[in-house]
């Protein structure tokens, strides 16, 4: 390796370490700040005066930069709703069993057509 290439690698590594340190500091600041009325209003997507766990997690993921696109969160929520076949609000074996039954029923309909 040339001296210039080694210098470039060390410079890049230093930049990455600095960025990670700044990100950790920002995360620490966000996680330790006091909750205020302003933050509650930002989190309360449906403006009902209450912040649900889902609203809180959504806000924090976006605020911390762990998810950059709100559209991705919507896709994940939609996928959960689609997988929650029993509409119970959680996923379990009943959802899997019903999903298999529904898929088998659709396969039989196609075969009999």
PDB file as gemmi writes it, atoms N, CA and C in Angstrom:
CRYST1    1.000    1.000    1.000  90.00  90.00  90.00 P 1                      
ATOM      1  N   UNK A   1       0.833  -1.197   0.000  1.00  0.00           N  
ATOM      2  CA  UNK A   1       0.000   0.000   0.000  1.00  0.00           C  
ATOM      3  C   UNK A   1       0.871   1.251   0.000  1.00  0.00           C  
ATOM      4  N   UNK A   2       0.446   2.198  -0.736  1.00  0.00           N  
ATOM      5  CA  UNK A   2       1.187   3.457  -0.734  1.00  0.00           C  
ATOM      6  C   UNK A   2       0.810   4.273   0.492  1.00  0.00           C  
ATOM      7  N   UNK A   3       1.634   5.220   0.816  1.00  0.00           N  
ATOM      8  CA  UNK A   3       1.388   6.096   1.968  1.00  0.00           C  
ATOM      9  C   UNK A   3       0.098   6.882   1.758  1.00  0.00           C  
ATOM     10  N   UNK A   4      -0.145   7.318   0.547  1.00  0.00           N  
ATOM     11  CA  UNK A   4      -1.362   8.091   0.249  1.00  0.00           C  
ATOM     12  C   UNK A   4      -2.620   7.242   0.449  1.00  0.00           C  
ATOM     13  N   UNK A   5      -2.577   5.979   0.005  1.00  0.00           N  
ATOM     14  CA  UNK A   5      -3.724   5.090   0.163  1.00  0.00           C  
ATOM     15  C   UNK A   5      -3.973   4.791   1.637  1.00  0.00           C  
ATOM     16  N   UNK A   6      -2.903   4.560   2.383  1.00  0.00           N  
ATOM     17  CA  UNK A   6      -3.046   4.302   3.816  1.00  0.00           C  
ATOM     18  C   UNK A   6      -3.631   5.525   4.518  1.00  0.00           C  
ATOM     19  N   UNK A   7      -3.174   6.693   4.106  1.00  0.00           N  
ATOM     20  CA  UNK A   7      -3.705   7.937   4.684  1.00  0.00           C  
ATOM     21  C   UNK A   7      -5.184   8.104   4.390  1.00  0.00           C  
ATOM     22  N   UNK A   8      -5.579   7.755   3.186  1.00  0.00           N  
ATOM     23  CA  UNK A   8      -7.001   7.841   2.790  1.00  0.00           C  
ATOM     24  C   UNK A   8      -7.852   6.890   3.614  1.00  0.00           C  
ATOM     25  N   UNK A   9      -7.348   5.678   3.822  1.00  0.00           N  
ATOM     26  CA  UNK A   9      -8.080   4.687   4.617  1.00  0.00           C  
ATOM     27  C   UNK A   9      -8.233   5.173   6.059  1.00  0.00           C  
ATOM     28  N   UNK A  10      -7.150   5.679   6.629  1.00  0.00           N  
ATOM     29  CA  UNK A  10      -7.208   6.187   8.007  1.00  0.00           C  
ATOM     30  C   UNK A  10      -8.147   7.382   8.120  1.00  0.00           C  
ATOM     31  N   UNK A  11      -8.145   8.240   7.126  1.00  0.00           N  
ATOM     32  CA  UNK A  11      -9.041   9.397   7.116  1.00  0.00           C  
ATOM     33  C   UNK A  11     -10.508   8.956   7.057  1.00  0.00           C  
ATOM     34  N   UNK A  12     -10.796   7.976   6.198  1.00  0.00           N  
ATOM     35  CA  UNK A  12     -12.160   7.449   6.081  1.00  0.00           C  
ATOM     36  C   UNK A  12     -12.607   6.806   7.388  1.00  0.00           C  
ATOM     37  N   UNK A  13     -11.729   6.035   7.989  1.00  0.00           N  
ATOM     38  CA  UNK A  13     -12.042   5.383   9.260  1.00  0.00           C  
ATOM     39  C   UNK A  13     -12.322   6.412  10.345  1.00  0.00           C  
ATOM     40  N   UNK A  14     -11.514   7.461  10.394  1.00  0.00           N  
ATOM     41  CA  UNK A  14     -11.721   8.520  11.382  1.00  0.00           C  
ATOM     42  C   UNK A  14     -13.074   9.198  11.167  1.00  0.00           C  
ATOM     43  N   UNK A  15     -13.443   9.411   9.914  1.00  0.00           N  
ATOM     44  CA  UNK A  15     -14.740  10.036   9.605  1.00  0.00           C  
ATOM     45  C   UNK A  15     -15.893   9.153  10.063  1.00  0.00           C  
ATOM     46  N   UNK A  16     -15.777   7.866   9.808  1.00  0.00           N  
ATOM     47  CA  UNK A  16     -16.824   6.927  10.206  1.00  0.00           C  
ATOM     48  C   UNK A  16     -16.963   6.899  11.724  1.00  0.00           C  
ATOM     49  N   UNK A  17     -15.838   6.854  12.423  1.00  0.00           N  
ATOM     50  CA  UNK A  17     -15.872   6.850  13.892  1.00  0.00           C  
ATOM     51  C   UNK A  17     -16.486   8.131  14.434  1.00  0.00           C  
ATOM     52  N   UNK A  18     -16.150   9.261  13.827  1.00  0.00           N  
ATOM     53  CA  UNK A  18     -16.692  10.543  14.263  1.00  0.00           C  
ATOM     54  C   UNK A  18     -18.209  10.586  14.046  1.00  0.00           C  
ATOM     55  N   UNK A  19     -18.655  10.123  12.876  1.00  0.00           N  
ATOM     56  CA  UNK A  19     -20.093  10.107  12.568  1.00  0.00           C  
ATOM     57  C   UNK A  19     -20.832   9.202  13.550  1.00  0.00           C  
ATOM     58  N   UNK A  20     -20.276   8.026  13.830  1.00  0.00           N  
ATOM     59  CA  UNK A  20     -20.909   7.111  14.790  1.00  0.00           C  
ATOM     60  C   UNK A  20     -20.988   7.724  16.178  1.00  0.00           C  
ATOM     61  N   UNK A  21     -19.938   8.415  16.584  1.00  0.00           N  
ATOM     62  CA  UNK A  21     -19.938   9.073  17.900  1.00  0.00           C  
ATOM     63  C   UNK A  21     -21.029  10.147  17.963  1.00  0.00           C  
ATOM     64  N   UNK A  22     -21.130  10.949  16.915  1.00  0.00           N  
ATOM     65  CA  UNK A  22     -22.156  12.000  16.864  1.00  0.00           C  
ATOM     66  C   UNK A  22     -23.558  11.384  16.886  1.00  0.00           C  
ATOM     67  N   UNK A  23     -23.737  10.281  16.162  1.00  0.00           N  
ATOM     68  CA  UNK A  23     -25.037   9.614  16.129  1.00  0.00           C  
ATOM     69  C   UNK A  23     -25.400   9.087  17.525  1.00  0.00           C  
ATOM     70  N   UNK A  24     -24.438   8.473  18.213  1.00  0.00           N  
ATOM     71  CA  UNK A  24     -24.687   7.982  19.577  1.00  0.00           C  
ATOM     72  C   UNK A  24     -25.048   9.120  20.518  1.00  0.00           C  
ATOM     73  N   UNK A  25     -24.356  10.252  20.376  1.00  0.00           N  
ATOM     74  CA  UNK A  25     -24.651  11.412  21.215  1.00  0.00           C  
ATOM     75  C   UNK A  25     -26.061  11.934  20.942  1.00  0.00           C  
ATOM     76  N   UNK A  26     -26.436  12.006  19.683  1.00  0.00           N  
ATOM     77  CA  UNK A  26     -27.778  12.477  19.320  1.00  0.00           C  
ATOM     78  C   UNK A  26     -28.835  11.513  19.848  1.00  0.00           C  
ATOM     79  N   UNK A  27     -28.586  10.225  19.716  1.00  0.00           N  
ATOM     80  CA  UNK A  27     -29.520   9.220  20.226  1.00  0.00           C  
ATOM     81  C   UNK A  27     -29.680   9.361  21.725  1.00  0.00           C  
ATOM     82  N   UNK A  28     -28.580   9.521  22.416  1.00  0.00           N  
ATOM     83  CA  UNK A  28     -28.604   9.678  23.875  1.00  0.00           C  
ATOM     84  C   UNK A  28     -29.413  10.915  24.262  1.00  0.00           C  
ATOM     85  N   UNK A  29     -29.206  12.010  23.532  1.00  0.00           N  
ATOM     86  CA  UNK A  29     -29.945  13.255  23.807  1.00  0.00           C  
ATOM     87  C   UNK A  29     -31.448  13.053  23.615  1.00  0.00           C  
ATOM     88  N   UNK A  30     -31.829  12.403  22.521  1.00  0.00           N  
ATOM     89  CA  UNK A  30     -33.247  12.182  22.229  1.00  0.00           C  
ATOM     90  C   UNK A  30     -33.872  11.265  23.274  1.00  0.00           C  
ATOM     91  N   UNK A  31     -33.157  10.203  23.633  1.00  0.00           N  
ATOM     92  CA  UNK A  31     -33.700   9.234  24.579  1.00  0.00           C  
ATOM     93  C   UNK A  31     -33.814   9.803  25.993  1.00  0.00           C  
ATOM     94  N   UNK A  32     -32.980  10.790  26.326  1.00  0.00           N  
ATOM     95  CA  UNK A  32     -32.977  11.334  27.690  1.00  0.00           C  
ATOM     96  C   UNK A  32     -33.742  12.638  27.851  1.00  0.00           C  
ATOM     97  N   UNK A  33     -34.262  13.187  26.765  1.00  0.00           N  
ATOM     98  CA  UNK A  33     -34.973  14.455  26.909  1.00  0.00           C  
ATOM     99  C   UNK A  33     -36.328  14.240  27.581  1.00  0.00           C  
ATOM    100  N   UNK A  34     -36.784  15.277  28.236  1.00  0.00           N  
ATOM    101  CA  UNK A  34     -38.075  15.216  28.910  1.00  0.00           C  
ATOM    102  C   UNK A  34     -39.201  15.294  27.888  1.00  0.00           C  
ATOM    103  N   UNK A  35     -40.237  14.553  28.157  1.00  0.00           N  
ATOM    104  CA  UNK A  35     -41.411  14.574  27.289  1.00  0.00           C  
ATOM    105  C   UNK A  35     -42.154  15.889  27.514  1.00  0.00           C  
ATOM    106  N   UNK A  36     -42.555  16.522  26.440  1.00  0.00           N  
ATOM    107  CA  UNK A  36     -43.269  17.792  26.545  1.00  0.00           C  
ATOM    108  C   UNK A  36     -44.577  17.698  25.778  1.00  0.00           C  
ATOM    109  N   UNK A  37     -45.424  18.678  25.993  1.00  0.00           N  
ATOM    110  CA  UNK A  37     -46.693  18.754  25.271  1.00  0.00           C  
ATOM    111  C   UNK A  37     -46.442  18.834  23.773  1.00  0.00           C  
ATOM    112  N   UNK A  38     -45.397  19.558  23.397  1.00  0.00           N  
ATOM    113  CA  UNK A  38     -45.057  19.700  21.972  1.00  0.00           C  
ATOM    114  C   UNK A  38     -44.738  18.335  21.357  1.00  0.00           C  
ATOM    115  N   UNK A  39     -43.928  17.533  22.052  1.00  0.00           N  
ATOM    116  CA  UNK A  39     -43.595  16.197  21.542  1.00  0.00           C  
ATOM    117  C   UNK A  39     -44.826  15.306  21.488  1.00  0.00           C  
ATOM    118  N   UNK A  40     -45.678  15.393  22.495  1.00  0.00           N  
ATOM    119  CA  UNK A  40     -46.907  14.590  22.492  1.00  0.00           C  
ATOM    120  C   UNK A  40     -47.754  14.914  21.276  1.00  0.00           C  
ATOM    121  N   UNK A  41     -47.875  16.201  20.963  1.00  0.00           N  
ATOM    122  CA  UNK A  41     -48.661  16.603  19.795  1.00  0.00           C  
ATOM    123  C   UNK A  41     -48.052  16.079  18.506  1.00  0.00           C  
ATOM    124  N   UNK A  42     -46.719  16.074  18.427  1.00  0.00           N  
ATOM    125  CA  UNK A  42     -46.043  15.547  17.234  1.00  0.00           C  
ATOM    126  C   UNK A  42     -46.274  14.043  17.089  1.00  0.00           C  
ATOM    127  N   UNK A  43     -46.305  13.344  18.211  1.00  0.00           N  
ATOM    128  CA  UNK A  43     -46.466  11.887  18.196  1.00  0.00           C  
ATOM    129  C   UNK A  43     -47.903  11.469  17.921  1.00  0.00           C  
ATOM    130  N   UNK A  44     -48.858  12.278  18.340  1.00  0.00           N  
ATOM    131  CA  UNK A  44     -50.280  11.941  18.288  1.00  0.00           C  
ATOM    132  C   UNK A  44     -50.817  12.096  16.868  1.00  0.00           C  
ATOM    133  N   UNK A  45     -50.649  11.051  16.062  1.00  0.00           N  
ATOM    134  CA  UNK A  45     -51.003  11.121  14.648  1.00  0.00           C  
ATOM    135  C   UNK A  45     -52.484  11.329  14.388  1.00  0.00           C  
ATOM    136  N   UNK A  46     -53.334  10.737  15.212  1.00  0.00           N  
ATOM    137  CA  UNK A  46     -54.771  10.867  14.973  1.00  0.00           C  
ATOM    138  C   UNK A  46     -55.404  12.007  15.775  1.00  0.00           C  
ATOM    139  N   UNK A  47     -54.578  12.792  16.448  1.00  0.00           N  
ATOM    140  CA  UNK A  47     -55.014  13.983  17.201  1.00  0.00           C  
ATOM    141  C   UNK A  47     -56.138  13.688  18.189  1.00  0.00           C  
ATOM    142  N   UNK A  48     -56.068  12.525  18.842  1.00  0.00           N  
ATOM    143  CA  UNK A  48     -57.093  12.197  19.832  1.00  0.00           C  
ATOM    144  C   UNK A  48     -56.680  12.565  21.253  1.00  0.00           C  
ATOM    145  N   UNK A  49     -55.510  13.215  21.391  1.00  0.00           N  
ATOM    146  CA  UNK A  49     -55.044  13.634  22.706  1.00  0.00           C  
ATOM    147  C   UNK A  49     -54.319  12.534  23.468  1.00  0.00           C  
ATOM    148  N   UNK A  50     -54.136  11.373  22.844  1.00  0.00           N  
ATOM    149  CA  UNK A  50     -53.441  10.255  23.476  1.00  0.00           C  
ATOM    150  C   UNK A  50     -52.387   9.726  22.511  1.00  0.00           C  
ATOM    151  N   UNK A  51     -51.259   9.290  23.047  1.00  0.00           N  
ATOM    152  CA  UNK A  51     -50.206   8.703  22.225  1.00  0.00           C  
ATOM    153  C   UNK A  51     -50.163   7.211  22.501  1.00  0.00           C  
ATOM    154  N   UNK A  52     -50.454   6.438  21.477  1.00  0.00           N  
ATOM    155  CA  UNK A  52     -50.422   4.988  21.617  1.00  0.00           C  
ATOM    156  C   UNK A  52     -48.971   4.503  21.515  1.00  0.00           C  
ATOM    157  N   UNK A  53     -48.760   3.259  21.888  1.00  0.00           N  
ATOM    158  CA  UNK A  53     -47.430   2.674  21.769  1.00  0.00           C  
ATOM    159  C   UNK A  53     -46.963   2.731  20.316  1.00  0.00           C  
ATOM    160  N   UNK A  54     -47.865   2.436  19.394  1.00  0.00           N  
ATOM    161  CA  UNK A  54     -47.535   2.458  17.964  1.00  0.00           C  
ATOM    162  C   UNK A  54     -47.115   3.862  17.530  1.00  0.00           C  
ATOM    163  N   UNK A  55     -47.834   4.884  17.969  1.00  0.00           N  
ATOM    164  CA  UNK A  55     -47.497   6.257  17.613  1.00  0.00           C  
ATOM    165  C   UNK A  55     -46.135   6.653  18.200  1.00  0.00           C  
ATOM    166  N   UNK A  56     -45.885   6.236  19.439  1.00  0.00           N  
ATOM    167  CA  UNK A  56     -44.623   6.555  20.096  1.00  0.00           C  
ATOM    168  C   UNK A  56     -43.448   5.908  19.359  1.00  0.00           C  
ATOM    169  N   UNK A  57     -43.574   4.613  19.071  1.00  0.00           N  
ATOM    170  CA  UNK A  57     -42.491   3.890  18.398  1.00  0.00           C  
ATOM    171  C   UNK A  57     -42.245   4.480  17.018  1.00  0.00           C  
ATOM    172  N   UNK A  58     -43.300   4.780  16.294  1.00  0.00           N  
ATOM    173  CA  UNK A  58     -43.183   5.379  14.957  1.00  0.00           C  
ATOM    174  C   UNK A  58     -42.408   6.695  15.033  1.00  0.00           C  
ATOM    175  N   UNK A  59     -42.808   7.554  15.957  1.00  0.00           N  
ATOM    176  CA  UNK A  59     -42.160   8.857  16.117  1.00  0.00           C  
ATOM    177  C   UNK A  59     -40.679   8.687  16.455  1.00  0.00           C  
ATOM    178  N   UNK A  60     -40.385   7.796  17.400  1.00  0.00           N  
ATOM    179  CA  UNK A  60     -39.008   7.612  17.844  1.00  0.00           C  
ATOM    180  C   UNK A  60     -38.132   7.020  16.733  1.00  0.00           C  
ATOM    181  N   UNK A  61     -38.641   6.067  15.973  1.00  0.00           N  
ATOM    182  CA  UNK A  61     -37.871   5.497  14.867  1.00  0.00           C  
ATOM    183  C   UNK A  61     -37.504   6.568  13.849  1.00  0.00           C  
ATOM    184  N   UNK A  62     -38.458   7.426  13.534  1.00  0.00           N  
ATOM    185  CA  UNK A  62     -38.204   8.508  12.586  1.00  0.00           C  
ATOM    186  C   UNK A  62     -37.269   9.553  13.185  1.00  0.00           C  
ATOM    187  N   UNK A  63     -37.501   9.923  14.422  1.00  0.00           N  
ATOM    188  CA  UNK A  63     -36.698  10.940  15.101  1.00  0.00           C  
ATOM    189  C   UNK A  63     -35.235  10.497  15.254  1.00  0.00           C  
ATOM    190  N   UNK A  64     -35.041   9.222  15.567  1.00  0.00           N  
ATOM    191  CA  UNK A  64     -33.689   8.699  15.744  1.00  0.00           C  
ATOM    192  C   UNK A  64     -32.998   8.393  14.417  1.00  0.00           C  
ATOM    193  N   UNK A  65     -33.736   8.490  13.332  1.00  0.00           N  
ATOM    194  CA  UNK A  65     -33.155   8.229  12.021  1.00  0.00           C  
ATOM    195  C   UNK A  65     -32.950   6.750  11.750  1.00  0.00           C  
ATOM    196  N   UNK A  66     -33.601   5.905  12.532  1.00  0.00           N  
ATOM    197  CA  UNK A  66     -33.479   4.463  12.320  1.00  0.00           C  
ATOM    198  C   UNK A  66     -34.343   4.009  11.149  1.00  0.00           C  
ATOM    199  N   UNK A  67     -35.365   4.794  10.856  1.00  0.00           N  
ATOM    200  CA  UNK A  67     -36.199   4.593   9.675  1.00  0.00           C  
ATOM    201  C   UNK A  67     -36.292   5.963   9.030  1.00  0.00           C  
ATOM    202  N   UNK A  68     -35.953   6.029   7.772  1.00  0.00           N  
ATOM    203  CA  UNK A  68     -35.937   7.329   7.103  1.00  0.00           C  
ATOM    204  C   UNK A  68     -37.207   7.608   6.320  1.00  0.00           C  
ATOM    205  N   UNK A  69     -37.901   6.560   5.952  1.00  0.00           N  
ATOM    206  CA  UNK A  69     -39.086   6.750   5.130  1.00  0.00           C  
ATOM    207  C   UNK A  69     -40.340   6.336   5.892  1.00  0.00           C  
ATOM    208  N   UNK A  70     -41.252   7.269   6.025  1.00  0.00           N  
ATOM    209  CA  UNK A  70     -42.518   6.950   6.674  1.00  0.00           C  
ATOM    210  C   UNK A  70     -43.279   5.904   5.863  1.00  0.00           C  
ATOM    211  N   UNK A  71     -43.050   5.926   4.543  1.00  0.00           N  
ATOM    212  CA  UNK A  71     -43.699   4.963   3.655  1.00  0.00           C  
ATOM    213  C   UNK A  71     -43.323   3.523   4.034  1.00  0.00           C  
ATOM    214  N   UNK A  72     -42.081   3.311   4.452  1.00  0.00           N  
ATOM    215  CA  UNK A  72     -41.642   1.983   4.884  1.00  0.00           C  
ATOM    216  C   UNK A  72     -42.432   1.533   6.107  1.00  0.00           C  
ATOM    217  N   UNK A  73     -42.646   2.440   7.044  1.00  0.00           N  
ATOM    218  CA  UNK A  73     -43.445   2.100   8.232  1.00  0.00           C  
ATOM    219  C   UNK A  73     -44.861   1.715   7.823  1.00  0.00           C  
ATOM    220  N   UNK A  74     -45.436   2.443   6.894  1.00  0.00           N  
ATOM    221  CA  UNK A  74     -46.792   2.134   6.428  1.00  0.00           C  
ATOM    222  C   UNK A  74     -46.844   0.750   5.791  1.00  0.00           C  
ATOM    223  N   UNK A  75     -45.820   0.417   5.017  1.00  0.00           N  
ATOM    224  CA  UNK A  75     -45.777  -0.901   4.391  1.00  0.00           C  
ATOM    225  C   UNK A  75     -45.686  -2.003   5.453  1.00  0.00           C  
ATOM    226  N   UNK A  76     -44.893  -1.757   6.499  1.00  0.00           N  
ATOM    227  CA  UNK A  76     -44.772  -2.740   7.576  1.00  0.00           C  
ATOM    228  C   UNK A  76     -46.096  -2.905   8.321  1.00  0.00           C  
ATOM    229  N   UNK A  77     -46.775  -1.794   8.602  1.00  0.00           N  
ATOM    230  CA  UNK A  77     -48.080  -1.875   9.274  1.00  0.00           C  
ATOM    231  C   UNK A  77     -49.097  -2.606   8.397  1.00  0.00           C  
ATOM    232  N   UNK A  78     -49.060  -2.331   7.101  1.00  0.00           N  
ATOM    233  CA  UNK A  78     -49.979  -3.008   6.173  1.00  0.00           C  
ATOM    234  C   UNK A  78     -49.697  -4.499   6.113  1.00  0.00           C  
ATOM    235  N   UNK A  79     -48.430  -4.852   6.111  1.00  0.00           N  
ATOM    236  CA  UNK A  79     -48.066  -6.263   6.089  1.00  0.00           C  
ATOM    237  C   UNK A  79     -48.564  -6.961   7.355  1.00  0.00           C  
ATOM    238  N   UNK A  80     -48.408  -6.306   8.501  1.00  0.00           N  
ATOM    239  CA  UNK A  80     -48.899  -6.886   9.750  1.00  0.00           C  
ATOM    240  C   UNK A  80     -50.410  -7.105   9.673  1.00  0.00           C  
ATOM    241  N   UNK A  81     -51.141  -6.109   9.191  1.00  0.00           N  
ATOM    242  CA  UNK A  81     -52.597  -6.230   9.076  1.00  0.00           C  
ATOM    243  C   UNK A  81     -52.978  -7.388   8.163  1.00  0.00           C  
ATOM    244  N   UNK A  82     -52.245  -7.566   7.082  1.00  0.00           N  
ATOM    245  CA  UNK A  82     -52.514  -8.654   6.145  1.00  0.00           C  
ATOM    246  C   UNK A  82     -52.233 -10.016   6.792  1.00  0.00           C  
ATOM    247  N   UNK A  83     -51.174 -10.090   7.592  1.00  0.00           N  
ATOM    248  CA  UNK A  83     -50.807 -11.350   8.245  1.00  0.00           C  
ATOM    249  C   UNK A  83     -51.714 -11.676   9.428  1.00  0.00           C  
ATOM    250  N   UNK A  84     -52.310 -10.648  10.037  1.00  0.00           N  
ATOM    251  CA  UNK A  84     -53.209 -10.835  11.182  1.00  0.00           C  
ATOM    252  C   UNK A  84     -54.594 -11.238  10.659  1.00  0.00           C  
ATOM    253  N   UNK A  85     -54.676 -12.451  10.152  1.00  0.00           N  
ATOM    254  CA  UNK A  85     -55.892 -12.944   9.495  1.00  0.00           C  
ATOM    255  C   UNK A  85     -57.072 -12.969  10.464  1.00  0.00           C  
ATOM    256  N   UNK A  86     -56.819 -13.252  11.730  1.00  0.00           N  
ATOM    257  CA  UNK A  86     -57.899 -13.325  12.729  1.00  0.00           C  
ATOM    258  C   UNK A  86     -58.301 -11.944  13.245  1.00  0.00           C  
ATOM    259  N   UNK A  87     -57.555 -10.917  12.857  1.00  0.00           N  
ATOM    260  CA  UNK A  87     -57.816  -9.523  13.277  1.00  0.00           C  
ATOM    261  C   UNK A  87     -57.801  -9.373  14.796  1.00  0.00           C  
ATOM    262  N   UNK A  88     -56.887 -10.114  15.453  1.00  0.00           N  
ATOM    263  CA  UNK A  88     -56.782 -10.072  16.913  1.00  0.00           C  
ATOM    264  C   UNK A  88     -55.845  -8.979  17.399  1.00  0.00           C  
ATOM    265  N   UNK A  89     -55.053  -8.410  16.497  1.00  0.00           N  
ATOM    266  CA  UNK A  89     -54.096  -7.396  16.897  1.00  0.00           C  
ATOM    267  C   UNK A  89     -52.730  -7.963  17.224  1.00  0.00           C  
ATOM    268  N   UNK A  90     -52.575  -9.264  17.095  1.00  0.00           N  
ATOM    269  CA  UNK A  90     -51.277  -9.912  17.284  1.00  0.00           C  
ATOM    270  C   UNK A  90     -51.192 -11.123  16.364  1.00  0.00           C  
ATOM    271  N   UNK A  91     -49.977 -11.591  16.141  1.00  0.00           N  
ATOM    272  CA  UNK A  91     -49.772 -12.745  15.272  1.00  0.00           C  
ATOM    273  C   UNK A  91     -49.526 -13.982  16.120  1.00  0.00           C  
ATOM    274  N   UNK A  92     -50.194 -15.081  15.753  1.00  0.00           N  
ATOM    275  CA  UNK A  92     -49.982 -16.340  16.465  1.00  0.00           C  
ATOM    276  C   UNK A  92     -50.266 -17.501  15.517  1.00  0.00           C  
ATOM    277  N   UNK A  93     -50.265 -18.707  16.060  1.00  0.00           N  
ATOM    278  CA  UNK A  93     -50.474 -19.896  15.239  1.00  0.00           C  
ATOM    279  C   UNK A  93     -51.856 -19.908  14.586  1.00  0.00           C  
ATOM    280  N   UNK A  94     -52.854 -19.336  15.233  1.00  0.00           N  
ATOM    281  CA  UNK A  94     -54.194 -19.286  14.637  1.00  0.00           C  
ATOM    282  C   UNK A  94     -54.168 -18.556  13.300  1.00  0.00           C  
ATOM    283  N   UNK A  95     -53.394 -17.461  13.237  1.00  0.00           N  
ATOM    284  CA  UNK A  95     -53.268 -16.713  11.980  1.00  0.00           C  
ATOM    285  C   UNK A  95     -52.639 -17.587  10.904  1.00  0.00           C  
ATOM    286  N   UNK A  96     -51.585 -18.315  11.282  1.00  0.00           N  
ATOM    287  CA  UNK A  96     -50.910 -19.172  10.307  1.00  0.00           C  
ATOM    288  C   UNK A  96     -51.829 -20.274   9.801  1.00  0.00           C  
ATOM    289  N   UNK A  97     -52.565 -20.906  10.720  1.00  0.00           N  
ATOM    290  CA  UNK A  97     -53.473 -21.985  10.331  1.00  0.00           C  
ATOM    291  C   UNK A  97     -54.559 -21.468   9.392  1.00  0.00           C  
ATOM    292  N   UNK A  98     -55.158 -20.336   9.760  1.00  0.00           N  
ATOM    293  CA  UNK A  98     -56.230 -19.772   8.935  1.00  0.00           C  
ATOM    294  C   UNK A  98     -55.689 -19.340   7.569  1.00  0.00           C  
ATOM    295  N   UNK A  99     -54.481 -18.795   7.556  1.00  0.00           N  
ATOM    296  CA  UNK A  99     -53.871 -18.385   6.295  1.00  0.00           C  
ATOM    297  C   UNK A  99     -53.693 -19.596   5.373  1.00  0.00           C  
ATOM    298  N   UNK A 100     -53.214 -20.698   5.923  1.00  0.00           N  
ATOM    299  CA  UNK A 100     -53.024 -21.919   5.133  1.00  0.00           C  
ATOM    300  C   UNK A 100     -54.367 -22.415   4.617  1.00  0.00           C  
ATOM    301  N   UNK A 101     -55.399 -22.420   5.468  1.00  0.00           N  
ATOM    302  CA  UNK A 101     -56.733 -22.862   5.060  1.00  0.00           C  
ATOM    303  C   UNK A 101     -57.267 -21.994   3.923  1.00  0.00           C  
ATOM    304  N   UNK A 102     -57.078 -20.685   4.060  1.00  0.00           N  
ATOM    305  CA  UNK A 102     -57.565 -19.770   3.020  1.00  0.00           C  
ATOM    306  C   UNK A 102     -56.815 -19.988   1.708  1.00  0.00           C  
ATOM    307  N   UNK A 103     -55.506 -20.178   1.800  1.00  0.00           N  
ATOM    308  CA  UNK A 103     -54.719 -20.415   0.590  1.00  0.00           C  
ATOM    309  C   UNK A 103     -55.111 -21.734  -0.072  1.00  0.00           C  
ATOM    310  N   UNK A 104     -55.364 -22.767   0.738  1.00  0.00           N  
ATOM    311  CA  UNK A 104     -55.777 -24.049   0.181  1.00  0.00           C  
ATOM    312  C   UNK A 104     -57.152 -23.941  -0.458  1.00  0.00           C  
ATOM    313  N   UNK A 105     -58.042 -23.175   0.158  1.00  0.00           N  
ATOM    314  CA  UNK A 105     -59.370 -22.956  -0.396  1.00  0.00           C  
ATOM    315  C   UNK A 105     -59.304 -22.232  -1.731  1.00  0.00           C  
ATOM    316  N   UNK A 106     -58.411 -21.268  -1.859  1.00  0.00           N  
ATOM    317  CA  UNK A 106     -58.256 -20.544  -3.120  1.00  0.00           C  
ATOM    318  C   UNK A 106     -57.696 -21.460  -4.185  1.00  0.00           C  
ATOM    319  N   UNK A 107     -56.792 -22.357  -3.790  1.00  0.00           N  
ATOM    320  CA  UNK A 107     -56.224 -23.310  -4.754  1.00  0.00           C  
ATOM    321  C   UNK A 107     -57.272 -24.264  -5.269  1.00  0.00           C  
ATOM    322  N   UNK A 108     -58.196 -24.684  -4.399  1.00  0.00           N  
ATOM    323  CA  UNK A 108     -59.263 -25.593  -4.808  1.00  0.00           C  
ATOM    324  C   UNK A 108     -60.239 -24.907  -5.739  1.00  0.00           C  
ATOM    325  N   UNK A 109     -60.511 -23.617  -5.493  1.00  0.00           N  
ATOM    326  CA  UNK A 109     -61.411 -22.855  -6.362  1.00  0.00           C  
ATOM    327  C   UNK A 109     -60.838 -22.756  -7.762  1.00  0.00           C  
ATOM    328  N   UNK A 110     -59.527 -22.538  -7.854  1.00  0.00           N  
ATOM    329  CA  UNK A 110     -58.885 -22.410  -9.166  1.00  0.00           C  
ATOM    330  C   UNK A 110     -58.933 -23.741  -9.901  1.00  0.00           C  
ATOM    331  N   UNK A 111     -58.727 -24.859  -9.185  1.00  0.00           N  
ATOM    332  CA  UNK A 111     -58.738 -26.165  -9.804  1.00  0.00           C  
ATOM    333  C   UNK A 111     -60.122 -26.541 -10.304  1.00  0.00           C  
ATOM    334  N   UNK A 112     -61.172 -26.159  -9.590  1.00  0.00           N  
ATOM    335  CA  UNK A 112     -62.519 -26.550 -10.006  1.00  0.00           C  
ATOM    336  C   UNK A 112     -63.066 -25.646 -11.110  1.00  0.00           C  
ATOM    337  N   UNK A 113     -62.407 -24.567 -11.433  1.00  0.00           N  
ATOM    338  CA  UNK A 113     -62.873 -23.664 -12.499  1.00  0.00           C  
ATOM    339  C   UNK A 113     -62.563 -24.193 -13.857  1.00  0.00           C  
TER     340      UNK A 113                                                      
END                                                                             
